[in-house]
Amino acid sequence: MPIFRYDGKNVVITGAASGMGYETTRLLLDAGADVIALDVAEVHLPGVRYLYTDLGDQASVDAAVAQLPDRVDALMNCAGIPGGTRFTSEQVMAVNVFGLRHLTESVLPRMNEGGAVVHIASIAGGMWFQNVAKIGELLATTGYADGAAWCAENAELVGDGYSFSKQVVQVYTMARSVSAIKQGVRVNSICPGVTDTKIMPDFREAMGDKAIDMTADVGIGRLADPAEMAPAMIFLGSDEASYVVGVNLIIDGGFTAAATTGQVDFAKYLG
């Protein structure tokens, strides 16, 4: 029996077909939530209302939003795609940033006091503080096309899209939380470490085995399971987290703690 209950709550979740999104959806159902799942892949969980949604396509997001209930109690943005392999940087930014932002901004007007938005960011975006000013420029854009134009002009900073997109999600979480809480809606994110989902082969291809092994070996000494991220999502979206606002919660088995305190031998793994 889940500690945090969602009885009578309408929860919208993206990326529910697999990985962290799937595990979060499973816990939401156990907690009594009415779940509307938005994904490009069909969600096979009894009790879920599924809406096909391509976050990289604004029209697809708008079509899904038009079918959502008038009241949304929680939004959980779990969808994301990797960079450097199957997807272009433009696609990564469209899904991980512009789709996440457009859906969030579209749903916020349907949320009342006590509502919550929770994103999945990543420790890959941990260097956000180096790029706050530039990220602020991007967040000042409106819509997909405007954002894509900014990215084209800042292609070197954007890179393959993944790490930068997660930097943007962390800054967006903090920046938007300040205004959202004025309407009684909390905005937070979790920042997972390396997690064994179906896109792990993409990360190994893009980052190299040594980088993945480093983040997995340090601290707890293994990859995370997607199910280990879901409880934090449930907590941050719950009424019990009523004073948690603008937090990017690191869940990485101790890697960031070790790196911050000089206990990671980067040369051993990266040369």
Secondary structure, DSSP 8 states (H G I E B T S, - for coil): --SS--TT-EEEEESTTSHHHHHHHHHHHHTT-EEEEEESS----TT-EEEE--TT-HHHHHHHHTTS-S---EEEE-----SSSSS-HHHHHIIIIIIHHHHHHHHGGG--TT-EEEEE--GGGTTGGGGHHHHHHHHTS-HHHHHHHHHHHTHHHHTTSHHHHHHHHHHHHHHHHHHHGGGT-EEEEEEE-SB-STTHHHHHHHH-HHHHHHHHHSTT-S-B-GGGTHHHHHHHTSGGGTT--S-EEEESTTHHHHHHTT---HHHHH-
